[in-house]
Amino acid sequence: MLILTLLQTNPVIAIAFISGLVFAISIHEAAHAFVAYRLGDPTAKLAGRLTLNPASHLDPIGTIALLFLGFGWGKPTPFDPYNLRNIKRDSALISVAGAISNFALAIFLSLPYLIAFFTSNLSPTIVTTYQVISIIIWLNIILGVFNLIPVAPLDGFKVLAGLLPRDWYHDFVQTERYGIFILLLLLVSGAIAKIIFPIASSLFAILMPGFAAPF
C-alpha cells in the first residue's frame, strides 16, 4: 500500500495510519530507553531517546519507506549491557518493554469502545470515531507481535535469550550474526506475514469485537 496514493484517495485514513505508526514506533523505542535507564544504563537517556518526541526515534530511511512503501521503522535504542546488573535478564526486560508498551497502548485505546460494546451503548459517533482509532490499535498490535519474533535484530531474540537456560544461552546468542539473513528470508518468503497476521488478528478481535482488521 502506497501511503502517498492513500493520501489522495482517503486522506483521513492515511493521516491516521502515518500518525499511528509514528507514535507506535516512538512509544516502543521510548519504552526501551525508560526500562534501560531504570535498570541502571543511562546510554539511551544521554542519547536523547528518553522521550516520546518522534524526531528522536524515526530513522530517515525508515520514514521515507513509510511514505512510499507503507511501512517504516525507527532507530534502534542503544543500551550498554555492561551497565546492567544482570546482563541476561535485564537485556530481555529492556527488549520486551517495547512490545509491552505497544500492547498497553492498544488496550488503553480500546477500553472506551469495549465498555460501550459490552454495555450495549455503541453510538454511531463511537463507531465512526473508532474506524480511525482502530487503525492505531491495529498498528500497535502488529508492531508488538512483529518485534517479539525471536530473530535478531528483533527484540524477541533477546527476550528468548533471557528465558533460555544459561547453558543454552551462550550457544543461542552466537546465532545473532545470522539473524538479519534469516529475517530477510522470512520476509521475502512471506513467512513473517503468516506468523504475525493470525496472531495480530486474534488480538485485534479481542480488543475490537465487531470490527474487521483495517489492513
Rosetta constraint file for C-alpha pairs under 8 A:
AtomPair CA 1 CA 6 HARMONIC 7.83 0.50
AtomPair CA 1 CA 69 HARMONIC 6.31 0.50
AtomPair CA 1 CA 70 HARMONIC 5.33 0.50
AtomPair CA 2 CA 6 HARMONIC 6.43 0.50
AtomPair CA 2 CA 67 HARMONIC 6.84 0.50
AtomPair CA 2 CA 68 HARMONIC 5.40 0.50
AtomPair CA 2 CA 69 HARMONIC 5.32 0.50
AtomPair CA 2 CA 70 HARMONIC 5.33 0.50
AtomPair CA 3 CA 7 HARMONIC 6.04 0.50
AtomPair CA 3 CA 14 HARMONIC 6.22 0.50
AtomPair CA 3 CA 66 HARMONIC 7.27 0.50
AtomPair CA 3 CA 67 HARMONIC 5.24 0.50
AtomPair CA 3 CA 68 HARMONIC 6.16 0.50
AtomPair CA 3 CA 69 HARMONIC 7.04 0.50
AtomPair CA 3 CA 70 HARMONIC 5.49 0.50
AtomPair CA 4 CA 8 HARMONIC 6.80 0.50
AtomPair CA 4 CA 67 HARMONIC 6.07 0.50
AtomPair CA 4 CA 68 HARMONIC 6.51 0.50
AtomPair CA 5 CA 9 HARMONIC 6.47 0.50
AtomPair CA 6 CA 10 HARMONIC 5.37 0.50
AtomPair CA 6 CA 11 HARMONIC 6.34 0.50
AtomPair CA 6 CA 13 HARMONIC 7.61 0.50
AtomPair CA 6 CA 14 HARMONIC 5.59 0.50
AtomPair CA 7 CA 11 HARMONIC 4.21 0.50
AtomPair CA 7 CA 12 HARMONIC 7.69 0.50
AtomPair CA 7 CA 13 HARMONIC 7.86 0.50
AtomPair CA 7 CA 14 HARMONIC 5.26 0.50
AtomPair CA 7 CA 15 HARMONIC 7.32 0.50
AtomPair CA 10 CA 14 HARMONIC 6.28 0.50
AtomPair CA 11 CA 15 HARMONIC 5.95 0.50
AtomPair CA 12 CA 16 HARMONIC 6.17 0.50
AtomPair CA 12 CA 132 HARMONIC 7.94 0.50
AtomPair CA 13 CA 17 HARMONIC 6.05 0.50
AtomPair CA 13 CA 132 HARMONIC 6.61 0.50
AtomPair CA 14 CA 18 HARMONIC 6.18 0.50
AtomPair CA 15 CA 19 HARMONIC 5.91 0.50
AtomPair CA 16 CA 20 HARMONIC 5.66 0.50
AtomPair CA 16 CA 132 HARMONIC 6.34 0.50
AtomPair CA 16 CA 133 HARMONIC 7.66 0.50
AtomPair CA 16 CA 135 HARMONIC 6.87 0.50
AtomPair CA 16 CA 136 HARMONIC 6.98 0.50
AtomPair CA 17 CA 21 HARMONIC 6.05 0.50
AtomPair CA 17 CA 135 HARMONIC 6.34 0.50
AtomPair CA 17 CA 136 HARMONIC 6.76 0.50
AtomPair CA 17 CA 139 HARMONIC 7.91 0.50
AtomPair CA 18 CA 22 HARMONIC 6.07 0.50
AtomPair CA 18 CA 66 HARMONIC 7.60 0.50
AtomPair CA 19 CA 23 HARMONIC 6.07 0.50
AtomPair CA 20 CA 24 HARMONIC 5.98 0.50
AtomPair CA 20 CA 135 HARMONIC 7.21 0.50
AtomPair CA 20 CA 136 HARMONIC 4.65 0.50
AtomPair CA 20 CA 139 HARMONIC 6.82 0.50
AtomPair CA 20 CA 140 HARMONIC 7.92 0.50
AtomPair CA 21 CA 25 HARMONIC 6.09 0.50
AtomPair CA 21 CA 72 HARMONIC 7.90 0.50
AtomPair CA 21 CA 136 HARMONIC 7.06 0.50
AtomPair CA 21 CA 139 HARMONIC 6.16 0.50
AtomPair CA 21 CA 140 HARMONIC 7.48 0.50
AtomPair CA 22 CA 26 HARMONIC 6.15 0.50
AtomPair CA 22 CA 54 HARMONIC 6.60 0.50
AtomPair CA 22 CA 58 HARMONIC 7.62 0.50
AtomPair CA 23 CA 27 HARMONIC 6.05 0.50
AtomPair CA 23 CA 52 HARMONIC 7.83 0.50
AtomPair CA 23 CA 54 HARMONIC 6.87 0.50
AtomPair CA 24 CA 28 HARMONIC 6.05 0.50
AtomPair CA 24 CA 102 HARMONIC 6.38 0.50
AtomPair CA 24 CA 136 HARMONIC 7.86 0.50
AtomPair CA 24 CA 139 HARMONIC 7.15 0.50
AtomPair CA 24 CA 140 HARMONIC 5.63 0.50
AtomPair CA 24 CA 143 HARMONIC 7.50 0.50
AtomPair CA 25 CA 29 HARMONIC 6.23 0.50
AtomPair CA 25 CA 54 HARMONIC 7.91 0.50
AtomPair CA 25 CA 57 HARMONIC 7.39 0.50
AtomPair CA 25 CA 58 HARMONIC 7.60 0.50
AtomPair CA 25 CA 73 HARMONIC 6.90 0.50
AtomPair CA 25 CA 74 HARMONIC 6.09 0.50
AtomPair CA 25 CA 143 HARMONIC 7.90 0.50
AtomPair CA 26 CA 30 HARMONIC 5.99 0.50
AtomPair CA 26 CA 52 HARMONIC 5.57 0.50
AtomPair CA 26 CA 53 HARMONIC 6.87 0.50
AtomPair CA 26 CA 54 HARMONIC 5.35 0.50
AtomPair CA 26 CA 57 HARMONIC 5.79 0.50
AtomPair CA 26 CA 58 HARMONIC 7.44 0.50
AtomPair CA 26 CA 74 HARMONIC 7.56 0.50
AtomPair CA 27 CA 31 HARMONIC 5.95 0.50
AtomPair CA 27 CA 52 HARMONIC 5.95 0.50
AtomPair CA 27 CA 98 HARMONIC 7.38 0.50
AtomPair CA 27 CA 101 HARMONIC 6.61 0.50
AtomPair CA 27 CA 102 HARMONIC 7.13 0.50
AtomPair CA 28 CA 32 HARMONIC 6.68 0.50
AtomPair CA 28 CA 97 HARMONIC 7.48 0.50
AtomPair CA 28 CA 98 HARMONIC 4.16 0.50
AtomPair CA 28 CA 99 HARMONIC 6.56 0.50
AtomPair CA 28 CA 101 HARMONIC 5.95 0.50
AtomPair CA 28 CA 102 HARMONIC 6.23 0.50
AtomPair CA 29 CA 33 HARMONIC 6.45 0.50
AtomPair CA 29 CA 49 HARMONIC 7.53 0.50
AtomPair CA 29 CA 57 HARMONIC 6.70 0.50
AtomPair CA 29 CA 74 HARMONIC 7.58 0.50
AtomPair CA 29 CA 75 HARMONIC 7.93 0.50
AtomPair CA 29 CA 76 HARMONIC 7.15 0.50
AtomPair CA 29 CA 77 HARMONIC 5.94 0.50
AtomPair CA 29 CA 98 HARMONIC 6.14 0.50
AtomPair CA 30 CA 34 HARMONIC 6.07 0.50
AtomPair CA 30 CA 49 HARMONIC 6.19 0.50
AtomPair CA 30 CA 50 HARMONIC 5.42 0.50
AtomPair CA 30 CA 51 HARMONIC 5.73 0.50
AtomPair CA 30 CA 52 HARMONIC 6.04 0.50
AtomPair CA 30 CA 57 HARMONIC 7.99 0.50
AtomPair CA 30 CA 77 HARMONIC 7.94 0.50
AtomPair CA 30 CA 98 HARMONIC 7.71 0.50
AtomPair CA 31 CA 35 HARMONIC 6.17 0.50
AtomPair CA 31 CA 50 HARMONIC 7.98 0.50
AtomPair CA 31 CA 94 HARMONIC 7.93 0.50
AtomPair CA 31 CA 97 HARMONIC 5.64 0.50
AtomPair CA 31 CA 98 HARMONIC 5.32 0.50
AtomPair CA 31 CA 101 HARMONIC 6.40 0.50
AtomPair CA 32 CA 36 HARMONIC 6.12 0.50
AtomPair CA 32 CA 77 HARMONIC 6.57 0.50
AtomPair CA 32 CA 94 HARMONIC 5.24 0.50
AtomPair CA 32 CA 95 HARMONIC 6.39 0.50
AtomPair CA 32 CA 96 HARMONIC 7.96 0.50
AtomPair CA 32 CA 97 HARMONIC 5.63 0.50
AtomPair CA 32 CA 98 HARMONIC 5.57 0.50
AtomPair CA 33 CA 37 HARMONIC 6.12 0.50
AtomPair CA 33 CA 44 HARMONIC 5.25 0.50
AtomPair CA 33 CA 45 HARMONIC 6.54 0.50
AtomPair CA 33 CA 49 HARMONIC 6.16 0.50
AtomPair CA 33 CA 50 HARMONIC 5.38 0.50
AtomPair CA 33 CA 77 HARMONIC 6.48 0.50
AtomPair CA 33 CA 78 HARMONIC 7.83 0.50
AtomPair CA 33 CA 79 HARMONIC 7.82 0.50
AtomPair CA 33 CA 94 HARMONIC 7.73 0.50
AtomPair CA 34 CA 38 HARMONIC 6.20 0.50
AtomPair CA 34 CA 45 HARMONIC 7.90 0.50
AtomPair CA 34 CA 50 HARMONIC 6.04 0.50
AtomPair CA 35 CA 39 HARMONIC 6.12 0.50
AtomPair CA 35 CA 93 HARMONIC 7.42 0.50
AtomPair CA 35 CA 94 HARMONIC 5.52 0.50
AtomPair CA 35 CA 97 HARMONIC 6.89 0.50
AtomPair CA 36 CA 40 HARMONIC 6.46 0.50
AtomPair CA 36 CA 41 HARMONIC 5.31 0.50
AtomPair CA 36 CA 42 HARMONIC 7.09 0.50
AtomPair CA 36 CA 44 HARMONIC 7.46 0.50
AtomPair CA 36 CA 79 HARMONIC 6.76 0.50
AtomPair CA 36 CA 90 HARMONIC 7.96 0.50
AtomPair CA 36 CA 94 HARMONIC 5.67 0.50
AtomPair CA 37 CA 41 HARMONIC 4.82 0.50
AtomPair CA 37 CA 42 HARMONIC 5.07 0.50
AtomPair CA 37 CA 43 HARMONIC 7.66 0.50
AtomPair CA 37 CA 44 HARMONIC 7.34 0.50
AtomPair CA 37 CA 45 HARMONIC 6.86 0.50
AtomPair CA 39 CA 84 HARMONIC 6.37 0.50
AtomPair CA 39 CA 85 HARMONIC 7.69 0.50
AtomPair CA 39 CA 90 HARMONIC 7.10 0.50
AtomPair CA 40 CA 83 HARMONIC 6.17 0.50
AtomPair CA 40 CA 84 HARMONIC 5.93 0.50
AtomPair CA 40 CA 85 HARMONIC 7.75 0.50
AtomPair CA 41 CA 79 HARMONIC 6.63 0.50
AtomPair CA 41 CA 80 HARMONIC 6.49 0.50
AtomPair CA 41 CA 81 HARMONIC 7.75 0.50
AtomPair CA 41 CA 83 HARMONIC 5.15 0.50
AtomPair CA 41 CA 84 HARMONIC 6.30 0.50
AtomPair CA 42 CA 46 HARMONIC 6.03 0.50
AtomPair CA 42 CA 79 HARMONIC 7.75 0.50
AtomPair CA 43 CA 47 HARMONIC 6.28 0.50
AtomPair CA 43 CA 78 HARMONIC 6.50 0.50
AtomPair CA 43 CA 79 HARMONIC 5.41 0.50
AtomPair CA 43 CA 80 HARMONIC 6.48 0.50
AtomPair CA 44 CA 48 HARMONIC 6.42 0.50
AtomPair CA 44 CA 49 HARMONIC 5.24 0.50
AtomPair CA 44 CA 50 HARMONIC 6.47 0.50
AtomPair CA 44 CA 77 HARMONIC 6.32 0.50
AtomPair CA 44 CA 78 HARMONIC 5.54 0.50
AtomPair CA 44 CA 79 HARMONIC 6.04 0.50
AtomPair CA 45 CA 49 HARMONIC 5.45 0.50
AtomPair CA 45 CA 50 HARMONIC 4.98 0.50
AtomPair CA 48 CA 56 HARMONIC 6.75 0.50
AtomPair CA 49 CA 56 HARMONIC 5.97 0.50
AtomPair CA 49 CA 57 HARMONIC 6.85 0.50
AtomPair CA 49 CA 77 HARMONIC 7.05 0.50
AtomPair CA 51 CA 56 HARMONIC 7.42 0.50
AtomPair CA 52 CA 56 HARMONIC 7.87 0.50
AtomPair CA 53 CA 57 HARMONIC 7.27 0.50
AtomPair CA 54 CA 58 HARMONIC 5.91 0.50
AtomPair CA 57 CA 74 HARMONIC 5.42 0.50
AtomPair CA 57 CA 75 HARMONIC 5.43 0.50
AtomPair CA 57 CA 76 HARMONIC 7.91 0.50
AtomPair CA 57 CA 77 HARMONIC 8.00 0.50
AtomPair CA 58 CA 62 HARMONIC 6.98 0.50
AtomPair CA 58 CA 63 HARMONIC 6.52 0.50
AtomPair CA 58 CA 73 HARMONIC 6.84 0.50
AtomPair CA 58 CA 74 HARMONIC 4.34 0.50
AtomPair CA 58 CA 75 HARMONIC 5.74 0.50
AtomPair CA 59 CA 63 HARMONIC 6.02 0.50
AtomPair CA 59 CA 73 HARMONIC 6.49 0.50
AtomPair CA 59 CA 74 HARMONIC 4.81 0.50
AtomPair CA 59 CA 75 HARMONIC 4.98 0.50
AtomPair CA 60 CA 64 HARMONIC 6.42 0.50
AtomPair CA 61 CA 65 HARMONIC 6.14 0.50
AtomPair CA 62 CA 66 HARMONIC 6.20 0.50
AtomPair CA 62 CA 71 HARMONIC 7.75 0.50
AtomPair CA 62 CA 72 HARMONIC 4.47 0.50
AtomPair CA 62 CA 73 HARMONIC 4.74 0.50
AtomPair CA 62 CA 74 HARMONIC 6.39 0.50
AtomPair CA 63 CA 67 HARMONIC 6.65 0.50
AtomPair CA 63 CA 72 HARMONIC 5.68 0.50
AtomPair CA 63 CA 73 HARMONIC 6.99 0.50
AtomPair CA 63 CA 74 HARMONIC 7.96 0.50
AtomPair CA 64 CA 68 HARMONIC 6.31 0.50
AtomPair CA 64 CA 72 HARMONIC 7.57 0.50
AtomPair CA 65 CA 69 HARMONIC 5.14 0.50
AtomPair CA 65 CA 70 HARMONIC 6.70 0.50
AtomPair CA 65 CA 71 HARMONIC 6.07 0.50
AtomPair CA 65 CA 72 HARMONIC 5.41 0.50
AtomPair CA 66 CA 70 HARMONIC 4.71 0.50
AtomPair CA 66 CA 71 HARMONIC 4.39 0.50
AtomPair CA 66 CA 72 HARMONIC 4.36 0.50
AtomPair CA 66 CA 73 HARMONIC 7.86 0.50
AtomPair CA 67 CA 71 HARMONIC 7.61 0.50
AtomPair CA 80 CA 84 HARMONIC 7.48 0.50
AtomPair CA 81 CA 87 HARMONIC 5.61 0.50
AtomPair CA 81 CA 91 HARMONIC 6.85 0.50
AtomPair CA 82 CA 87 HARMONIC 7.04 0.50
AtomPair CA 84 CA 90 HARMONIC 6.57 0.50
AtomPair CA 85 CA 90 HARMONIC 7.45 0.50
AtomPair CA 86 CA 90 HARMONIC 5.62 0.50
AtomPair CA 86 CA 91 HARMONIC 7.98 0.50
AtomPair CA 87 CA 91 HARMONIC 5.64 0.50
AtomPair CA 88 CA 92 HARMONIC 6.53 0.50
AtomPair CA 88 CA 161 HARMONIC 7.25 0.50
AtomPair CA 88 CA 162 HARMONIC 5.13 0.50
AtomPair CA 89 CA 93 HARMONIC 6.39 0.50
AtomPair CA 89 CA 162 HARMONIC 5.22 0.50
AtomPair CA 89 CA 163 HARMONIC 7.85 0.50
AtomPair CA 90 CA 94 HARMONIC 6.13 0.50
AtomPair CA 90 CA 162 HARMONIC 7.99 0.50
AtomPair CA 91 CA 95 HARMONIC 6.13 0.50
AtomPair CA 91 CA 158 HARMONIC 6.49 0.50
AtomPair CA 91 CA 159 HARMONIC 7.55 0.50
AtomPair CA 91 CA 162 HARMONIC 7.18 0.50
AtomPair CA 92 CA 96 HARMONIC 6.08 0.50
AtomPair CA 92 CA 158 HARMONIC 5.17 0.50
AtomPair CA 92 CA 159 HARMONIC 4.29 0.50
AtomPair CA 92 CA 160 HARMONIC 7.45 0.50
AtomPair CA 92 CA 161 HARMONIC 7.17 0.50
AtomPair CA 92 CA 162 HARMONIC 5.08 0.50
AtomPair CA 92 CA 163 HARMONIC 7.91 0.50
AtomPair CA 93 CA 97 HARMONIC 6.13 0.50
AtomPair CA 93 CA 159 HARMONIC 7.15 0.50
AtomPair CA 94 CA 98 HARMONIC 7.57 0.50
AtomPair CA 95 CA 99 HARMONIC 7.95 0.50
AtomPair CA 95 CA 155 HARMONIC 4.98 0.50
AtomPair CA 95 CA 156 HARMONIC 7.16 0.50
AtomPair CA 95 CA 158 HARMONIC 6.35 0.50
AtomPair CA 95 CA 159 HARMONIC 6.17 0.50
AtomPair CA 96 CA 100 HARMONIC 6.28 0.50
AtomPair CA 96 CA 148 HARMONIC 7.50 0.50
AtomPair CA 96 CA 155 HARMONIC 6.47 0.50
AtomPair CA 96 CA 156 HARMONIC 7.13 0.50
AtomPair CA 96 CA 159 HARMONIC 6.11 0.50
AtomPair CA 97 CA 101 HARMONIC 6.10 0.50
AtomPair CA 98 CA 102 HARMONIC 6.55 0.50
AtomPair CA 98 CA 144 HARMONIC 7.22 0.50
AtomPair CA 98 CA 155 HARMONIC 7.99 0.50
AtomPair CA 99 CA 103 HARMONIC 6.27 0.50
AtomPair CA 99 CA 143 HARMONIC 7.16 0.50
AtomPair CA 99 CA 144 HARMONIC 4.12 0.50
AtomPair CA 99 CA 145 HARMONIC 7.08 0.50
AtomPair CA 99 CA 147 HARMONIC 6.64 0.50
AtomPair CA 99 CA 148 HARMONIC 6.99 0.50
AtomPair CA 100 CA 104 HARMONIC 5.93 0.50
AtomPair CA 100 CA 144 HARMONIC 7.03 0.50
AtomPair CA 101 CA 105 HARMONIC 6.12 0.50
AtomPair CA 102 CA 106 HARMONIC 6.22 0.50
AtomPair CA 102 CA 140 HARMONIC 4.88 0.50
AtomPair CA 102 CA 141 HARMONIC 6.48 0.50
AtomPair CA 102 CA 143 HARMONIC 7.10 0.50
AtomPair CA 102 CA 144 HARMONIC 5.62 0.50
AtomPair CA 103 CA 107 HARMONIC 6.19 0.50
AtomPair CA 103 CA 140 HARMONIC 6.40 0.50
AtomPair CA 103 CA 141 HARMONIC 5.92 0.50
AtomPair CA 103 CA 144 HARMONIC 6.37 0.50
AtomPair CA 104 CA 108 HARMONIC 6.11 0.50
AtomPair CA 105 CA 109 HARMONIC 6.11 0.50
AtomPair CA 105 CA 137 HARMONIC 7.53 0.50
AtomPair CA 105 CA 140 HARMONIC 7.25 0.50
AtomPair CA 106 CA 110 HARMONIC 6.19 0.50
AtomPair CA 106 CA 136 HARMONIC 7.56 0.50
AtomPair CA 106 CA 137 HARMONIC 4.63 0.50
AtomPair CA 106 CA 138 HARMONIC 7.55 0.50
AtomPair CA 106 CA 140 HARMONIC 6.02 0.50
AtomPair CA 106 CA 141 HARMONIC 6.68 0.50
AtomPair CA 106 CA 207 HARMONIC 7.94 0.50
AtomPair CA 107 CA 111 HARMONIC 6.27 0.50
AtomPair CA 107 CA 137 HARMONIC 7.82 0.50
AtomPair CA 107 CA 207 HARMONIC 6.75 0.50
AtomPair CA 109 CA 133 HARMONIC 7.51 0.50
AtomPair CA 109 CA 137 HARMONIC 6.88 0.50
AtomPair CA 110 CA 114 HARMONIC 6.13 0.50
AtomPair CA 110 CA 134 HARMONIC 7.92 0.50
AtomPair CA 110 CA 137 HARMONIC 7.31 0.50
AtomPair CA 110 CA 207 HARMONIC 5.92 0.50
AtomPair CA 110 CA 208 HARMONIC 6.73 0.50
AtomPair CA 111 CA 115 HARMONIC 6.10 0.50
AtomPair CA 111 CA 207 HARMONIC 7.91 0.50
AtomPair CA 112 CA 116 HARMONIC 6.24 0.50
AtomPair CA 113 CA 117 HARMONIC 5.93 0.50
AtomPair CA 113 CA 122 HARMONIC 7.69 0.50
AtomPair CA 113 CA 126 HARMONIC 7.18 0.50
AtomPair CA 113 CA 130 HARMONIC 7.53 0.50
AtomPair CA 113 CA 208 HARMONIC 7.35 0.50
AtomPair CA 114 CA 118 HARMONIC 6.04 0.50
AtomPair CA 114 CA 207 HARMONIC 6.97 0.50
AtomPair CA 114 CA 208 HARMONIC 7.00 0.50
AtomPair CA 114 CA 209 HARMONIC 7.83 0.50
AtomPair CA 115 CA 119 HARMONIC 6.02 0.50
AtomPair CA 116 CA 120 HARMONIC 5.90 0.50
AtomPair CA 116 CA 121 HARMONIC 4.62 0.50
AtomPair CA 116 CA 122 HARMONIC 5.12 0.50
AtomPair CA 117 CA 121 HARMONIC 6.18 0.50
AtomPair CA 117 CA 122 HARMONIC 5.62 0.50
AtomPair CA 117 CA 209 HARMONIC 7.87 0.50
AtomPair CA 122 CA 126 HARMONIC 6.26 0.50
AtomPair CA 122 CA 127 HARMONIC 6.89 0.50
AtomPair CA 123 CA 127 HARMONIC 6.37 0.50
AtomPair CA 124 CA 128 HARMONIC 6.03 0.50
AtomPair CA 125 CA 129 HARMONIC 6.02 0.50
AtomPair CA 126 CA 130 HARMONIC 6.07 0.50
AtomPair CA 127 CA 131 HARMONIC 6.30 0.50
AtomPair CA 128 CA 132 HARMONIC 7.35 0.50
AtomPair CA 129 CA 133 HARMONIC 6.46 0.50
AtomPair CA 130 CA 134 HARMONIC 5.28 0.50
AtomPair CA 131 CA 135 HARMONIC 7.11 0.50
AtomPair CA 132 CA 136 HARMONIC 7.32 0.50
AtomPair CA 133 CA 137 HARMONIC 6.39 0.50
AtomPair CA 134 CA 138 HARMONIC 5.99 0.50
AtomPair CA 134 CA 208 HARMONIC 7.49 0.50
AtomPair CA 134 CA 214 HARMONIC 7.27 0.50
AtomPair CA 135 CA 139 HARMONIC 6.18 0.50
AtomPair CA 135 CA 214 HARMONIC 6.01 0.50
AtomPair CA 136 CA 140 HARMONIC 6.30 0.50
AtomPair CA 137 CA 141 HARMONIC 6.31 0.50
AtomPair CA 137 CA 204 HARMONIC 7.73 0.50
AtomPair CA 138 CA 142 HARMONIC 6.14 0.50
AtomPair CA 138 CA 200 HARMONIC 7.70 0.50
AtomPair CA 138 CA 204 HARMONIC 6.52 0.50
AtomPair CA 138 CA 213 HARMONIC 6.96 0.50
AtomPair CA 138 CA 214 HARMONIC 7.14 0.50
AtomPair CA 139 CA 143 HARMONIC 6.05 0.50
AtomPair CA 140 CA 144 HARMONIC 6.04 0.50
AtomPair CA 141 CA 145 HARMONIC 6.11 0.50
AtomPair CA 141 CA 200 HARMONIC 5.95 0.50
AtomPair CA 141 CA 203 HARMONIC 7.42 0.50
AtomPair CA 141 CA 204 HARMONIC 7.31 0.50
AtomPair CA 142 CA 146 HARMONIC 5.90 0.50
AtomPair CA 142 CA 196 HARMONIC 7.09 0.50
AtomPair CA 142 CA 197 HARMONIC 7.54 0.50
AtomPair CA 142 CA 200 HARMONIC 5.82 0.50
AtomPair CA 143 CA 147 HARMONIC 6.11 0.50
AtomPair CA 144 CA 148 HARMONIC 6.50 0.50
AtomPair CA 145 CA 149 HARMONIC 7.04 0.50
AtomPair CA 145 CA 196 HARMONIC 6.16 0.50
AtomPair CA 145 CA 199 HARMONIC 7.51 0.50
AtomPair CA 145 CA 200 HARMONIC 6.71 0.50
AtomPair CA 146 CA 154 HARMONIC 7.97 0.50
AtomPair CA 146 CA 196 HARMONIC 6.12 0.50
AtomPair CA 147 CA 154 HARMONIC 5.18 0.50
AtomPair CA 147 CA 155 HARMONIC 5.32 0.50
AtomPair CA 147 CA 156 HARMONIC 5.88 0.50
AtomPair CA 148 CA 154 HARMONIC 6.78 0.50
AtomPair CA 148 CA 155 HARMONIC 5.72 0.50
AtomPair CA 148 CA 156 HARMONIC 3.85 0.50
AtomPair CA 148 CA 157 HARMONIC 7.49 0.50
AtomPair CA 148 CA 159 HARMONIC 7.65 0.50
AtomPair CA 149 CA 154 HARMONIC 6.56 0.50
AtomPair CA 149 CA 155 HARMONIC 7.33 0.50
AtomPair CA 149 CA 156 HARMONIC 4.85 0.50
AtomPair CA 149 CA 157 HARMONIC 6.95 0.50
AtomPair CA 150 CA 154 HARMONIC 6.72 0.50
AtomPair CA 150 CA 155 HARMONIC 7.08 0.50
AtomPair CA 150 CA 156 HARMONIC 4.01 0.50
AtomPair CA 150 CA 157 HARMONIC 3.95 0.50
AtomPair CA 150 CA 158 HARMONIC 7.43 0.50
AtomPair CA 150 CA 159 HARMONIC 7.36 0.50
AtomPair CA 150 CA 160 HARMONIC 6.23 0.50
AtomPair CA 151 CA 155 HARMONIC 7.82 0.50
AtomPair CA 151 CA 156 HARMONIC 6.41 0.50
AtomPair CA 151 CA 157 HARMONIC 4.89 0.50
AtomPair CA 151 CA 176 HARMONIC 7.72 0.50
AtomPair CA 151 CA 179 HARMONIC 5.52 0.50
AtomPair CA 151 CA 180 HARMONIC 7.78 0.50
AtomPair CA 151 CA 182 HARMONIC 7.29 0.50
AtomPair CA 151 CA 183 HARMONIC 6.54 0.50
AtomPair CA 152 CA 156 HARMONIC 7.54 0.50
AtomPair CA 152 CA 157 HARMONIC 5.26 0.50
AtomPair CA 152 CA 158 HARMONIC 7.86 0.50
AtomPair CA 152 CA 176 HARMONIC 5.57 0.50
AtomPair CA 152 CA 177 HARMONIC 7.84 0.50
AtomPair CA 152 CA 178 HARMONIC 7.77 0.50
AtomPair CA 152 CA 179 HARMONIC 4.38 0.50
AtomPair CA 152 CA 180 HARMONIC 6.18 0.50
AtomPair CA 152 CA 183 HARMONIC 7.47 0.50
AtomPair CA 153 CA 157 HARMONIC 6.97 0.50
AtomPair CA 153 CA 176 HARMONIC 7.50 0.50
AtomPair CA 153 CA 179 HARMONIC 6.30 0.50
AtomPair CA 153 CA 180 HARMONIC 6.44 0.50
AtomPair CA 154 CA 158 HARMONIC 7.98 0.50
AtomPair CA 155 CA 159 HARMONIC 6.37 0.50
AtomPair CA 156 CA 160 HARMONIC 5.97 0.50
AtomPair CA 157 CA 161 HARMONIC 6.16 0.50
AtomPair CA 158 CA 162 HARMONIC 6.06 0.50
AtomPair CA 159 CA 163 HARMONIC 6.60 0.50
AtomPair CA 160 CA 164 HARMONIC 6.35 0.50
AtomPair CA 161 CA 169 HARMONIC 5.73 0.50
AtomPair CA 161 CA 172 HARMONIC 6.85 0.50
AtomPair CA 161 CA 173 HARMONIC 6.92 0.50
AtomPair CA 162 CA 169 HARMONIC 7.52 0.50
AtomPair CA 164 CA 168 HARMONIC 6.12 0.50
AtomPair CA 164 CA 169 HARMONIC 5.57 0.50
AtomPair CA 165 CA 169 HARMONIC 6.00 0.50
AtomPair CA 166 CA 170 HARMONIC 6.92 0.50
AtomPair CA 167 CA 171 HARMONIC 7.58 0.50
AtomPair CA 168 CA 172 HARMONIC 6.19 0.50
AtomPair CA 169 CA 173 HARMONIC 6.26 0.50
AtomPair CA 170 CA 174 HARMONIC 6.58 0.50
AtomPair CA 171 CA 175 HARMONIC 7.28 0.50
AtomPair CA 172 CA 176 HARMONIC 7.58 0.50
AtomPair CA 175 CA 179 HARMONIC 6.72 0.50
AtomPair CA 178 CA 182 HARMONIC 6.43 0.50
AtomPair CA 179 CA 183 HARMONIC 6.04 0.50
AtomPair CA 180 CA 184 HARMONIC 6.12 0.50
AtomPair CA 181 CA 185 HARMONIC 6.18 0.50
AtomPair CA 182 CA 186 HARMONIC 6.22 0.50
AtomPair CA 183 CA 187 HARMONIC 6.15 0.50
AtomPair CA 184 CA 188 HARMONIC 6.03 0.50
AtomPair CA 185 CA 189 HARMONIC 5.96 0.50
AtomPair CA 186 CA 190 HARMONIC 6.11 0.50
AtomPair CA 186 CA 191 HARMONIC 5.03 0.50
AtomPair CA 186 CA 192 HARMONIC 5.46 0.50
AtomPair CA 187 CA 191 HARMONIC 6.31 0.50
AtomPair CA 187 CA 192 HARMONIC 5.49 0.50
AtomPair CA 187 CA 193 HARMONIC 7.62 0.50
AtomPair CA 190 CA 194 HARMONIC 6.65 0.50
AtomPair CA 191 CA 195 HARMONIC 6.27 0.50
AtomPair CA 192 CA 196 HARMONIC 6.15 0.50
AtomPair CA 193 CA 197 HARMONIC 5.60 0.50
AtomPair CA 194 CA 198 HARMONIC 6.84 0.50
AtomPair CA 195 CA 199 HARMONIC 7.03 0.50
AtomPair CA 196 CA 200 HARMONIC 5.87 0.50
AtomPair CA 197 CA 201 HARMONIC 5.76 0.50
AtomPair CA 198 CA 202 HARMONIC 6.20 0.50
AtomPair CA 199 CA 203 HARMONIC 6.37 0.50
AtomPair CA 200 CA 204 HARMONIC 6.03 0.50
AtomPair CA 201 CA 205 HARMONIC 6.09 0.50
AtomPair CA 201 CA 213 HARMONIC 6.48 0.50
AtomPair CA 202 CA 206 HARMONIC 6.51 0.50
AtomPair CA 203 CA 207 HARMONIC 6.43 0.50
AtomPair CA 204 CA 208 HARMONIC 5.67 0.50
AtomPair CA 204 CA 209 HARMONIC 7.77 0.50
AtomPair CA 204 CA 213 HARMONIC 6.91 0.50
AtomPair CA 205 CA 209 HARMONIC 5.10 0.50
AtomPair CA 205 CA 210 HARMONIC 7.55 0.50
AtomPair CA 205 CA 211 HARMONIC 7.16 0.50
AtomPair CA 205 CA 212 HARMONIC 7.56 0.50
AtomPair CA 205 CA 213 HARMONIC 7.87 0.50
